[in-house]
């Protein structure tokens, strides 16, 4: 009988699989016609709600000037809009436009469809196991001290 994998081995496997999985589903994003950095920022805005430039830069782990250029491009593309914060006239709030929201939902749908195709041949027990694993990781990401 083999010994159970160590936390390090499991971490390595999860990391590698997560990267490959994201590349696999992200292939669908090419059809959206929005470069990856812009798409990532738009995703934070669409699925996370209105935000400030500095909060968005933190979320995307880039410097504010870099995020400002990304937002400029998204504004030009009609995917987001900048609005002056009513509470603090010096601040700008970034929100998604209908077009930006529509594109992100199309992208999510395409990625989920590609993932569903990958999961299709799996047995019920394997689906249940993946579902439980995703719940465990999601919970840890929400409540962990990371």
Order of alpha helices (4+ residues) and beta strands (2+ residues): alpha-alpha-beta-alpha-alpha-beta-beta-alpha-alpha
